[in-house]
Amino acid sequence: MHPNRDGWFSDGNVPCDPVPPLSKRPLRMVLMGPPGVGKGTQATRICKSFRTCHLATGDLFRNAQCEGPATPAMKAALAAMQQGRLVPDDVVIEMVRERSGCLKCQGGCLLDGFPRTVRQAEALDQMLDEFGAHLDAVIAFEMAIEAIVARLGGRRTCRSCRAVFHETSNPPATPGICDQCGGNLVRREDDTPEAIRTRMEVYDHESRPLMEYYDAGGRLLRVTADGSPQEVFNRTIGCLSSFLVPSDAQRAPNHVAR
Ligand code: AMP
């Protein structure tokens, strides 16, 4: 059974249920890619395969939106999110720092949507360094813009458990209903055409330098995200397996999985 991410949705001090099993080598990974590339779907599969926890900052903000009442900082963060803008670095970094217990987790973690800027990446490196850990891999999914727009048009997310479906490529058994928990499937409010355009621009401006940052450190693993979810997953796992060699010194830089 997968941990329920209670720590992530509160402040990192609330233990998950069940507590993740002790991993011989807890993997800490980051998942990157433009909106609509299929990060959510792949994150679920990767986490199941490596038994890591899925820690998405976007889920944190969406969760806070449902919970309310929000603090002024959180209100500003949610307003930025609704307009498709990035939440200010200081706010995001503070929220992740509050949850550093999740970064230390004995089961490892897959960060999704964080870091988004070089400043956030530097803050993450510093947090991990404080408890003697490091990132094992940064997976960057890549895809042409036209394909992304087509994907986003049909994306639906479960209001309750956040599972991600697609009307044509990954439909639920019953239209509008989540296969996993029976919750209602909705179109995310930042999947409107205006917000999508802004998010693509933001991704180009902010995340390209981030990829250069990780590439320079030999931690970047580029994976083409074309094909079915299963094909992308197989490609990712194949490439990760050769990337995650026992010693960092044996790791080949500039990995590209096509
Ligand atoms: P996502 O689900 O990752 O696409 O995130 C949804 C929205 O949450 C983004 O469009 C941002 O407004 C906000 N957000 C999530 N993670 C971050 C982050 N690391 N830095 C800034 N804003 C973020």
Boltz pocket constraint, residues with backbone or C-beta under 6 A from the ligand:
constraints:
  - pocket:
      binder: B
      contacts: [[A, 35], [A, 56], [A, 57], [A, 58], [A, 59], [A, 61], [A, 77], [A, 80], [A, 81], [A, 82], [A, 84], [A, 85], [A, 86], [A, 87], [A, 88], [A, 92], [A, 112], [A, 113], [A, 114], [A, 115], [A, 116], [A, 120], [A, 190], [A, 199]]
      max_distance: 6.0
